[in-house]
Amino acid sequence: SPRTVLRAVPLTCYAFSAISQVFPMYFELSPGSRSVRSVARVVALASAAAGALYAAVGLSASRGFGAGTAPDVLANVEAADPVLFHALGSVYAVGLLLGVPLMLFPARRSLG
């Protein structure tokens, strides 16, 4: 359905923007360790770390909220502790603000 397709747009946009990080990361490696294999290893480790973090959050939410765990865990946090919810939102906003330059500079450099 169109609604299901639209849910995939943010992830697709993020993946497309993250592509601009691969080549600058590759060229920042020392010449002795610059290979497709080493970049693949870094990507695999980063993906595993992100997956572990998501699993930890999911398991913690499931343990804390039980059968009432919402698909969006933040909805449970907002209902349980609004102050914590806004604190997490602020931390997330700071992360986004600090991440934008990290995404834009390599993108600009790759165009030039």
C-alpha positions in Angstrom: 0.0 0.0 0.0 1.1 3.6 -0.4 1.3 4.1 3.3 3.7 1.2 3.7 5.9 2.6 0.9 5.9 6.1 2.6 7.2 4.5 5.8 10.3 3.4 4.0 11.1 6.9 2.7 13.0 8.2 5.8 15.3 5.1 5.9 15.9 5.3 2.2 16.8 9.0 2.4 19.2 8.3 5.3 20.8 5.5 3.4 21.3 7.6 0.4 22.8 10.5 2.4 25.1 8.1 4.3 26.6 6.9 1.0 28.5 10.2 0.8 30.5 9.1 3.9 32.0 6.0 2.4 34.5 7.5 0.0 35.9 10.2 2.4 36.2 7.5 5.1 38.1 5.3 2.6 40.5 8.0 1.7 41.1 8.8 5.4 42.5 5.3 6.0 46.3 5.0 6.0 47.6 3.7 2.6 48.6 0.4 4.2 45.1 -0.4 5.5 43.2 1.2 2.6 41.2 -1.7 1.0 37.7 -2.6 0.3 38.0 -5.4 2.8 38.9 -3.0 5.7 36.0 -0.7 4.8 33.7 -3.7 4.7 34.9 -4.7 8.1 34.3 -1.2 9.5 30.8 -1.1 8.0 30.0 -4.6 9.4 31.2 -3.6 12.9 29.2 -0.4 12.8 26.1 -2.2 11.6 26.6 -4.9 14.4 27.0 -2.1 17.0 23.8 -0.4 15.8 21.9 -3.7 15.7 23.1 -4.5 19.3 22.0 -1.0 20.5 18.5 -1.4 18.9 18.2 -4.9 20.4 19.2 -3.6 23.8 16.6 -0.8 23.6 13.9 -3.2 22.4 14.6 -5.8 25.1 14.8 -3.1 27.8 11.5 -1.7 26.7 9.9 -5.1 26.5 11.1 -5.9 30.0 10.1 -2.5 31.4 6.7 -2.1 29.8 5.7 -5.8 29.2 2.7 -6.5 27.0 1.9 -2.7 26.8 5.1 -2.0 24.8 4.2 0.2 21.9 5.8 -0.2 18.4 7.3 3.3 19.1 9.0 2.8 22.4 9.1 6.6 22.9 5.3 6.6 23.3 5.7 4.4 26.4 8.5 6.6 27.7 6.3 9.7 27.2 3.4 8.2 29.1 5.6 6.9 31.9 7.9 9.9 32.4 7.3 13.1 30.3 10.5 14.7 31.7 12.7 11.8 30.6 10.9 11.9 27.2 11.8 15.5 26.6 15.3 15.0 27.8 15.8 12.1 25.3 14.3 14.3 22.6 16.7 17.1 23.5 19.7 14.7 23.3 18.4 13.4 20.0 18.1 16.9 18.6 21.7 17.8 19.7 22.9 14.6 18.0 21.1 15.6 14.8 22.5 19.2 14.9 26.1 17.9 15.5 25.7 15.3 12.8 24.7 17.6 10.0 28.1 19.1 9.5 29.6 15.6 9.5 27.3 14.7 6.6 27.5 18.0 4.6 31.3 18.5 4.5 32.1 15.2 2.9 29.2 15.7 0.5 30.5 19.1 -0.5 34.0 17.8 -0.8 32.9 14.9 -3.1 31.2 17.4 -5.5 34.3 19.5 -5.8 
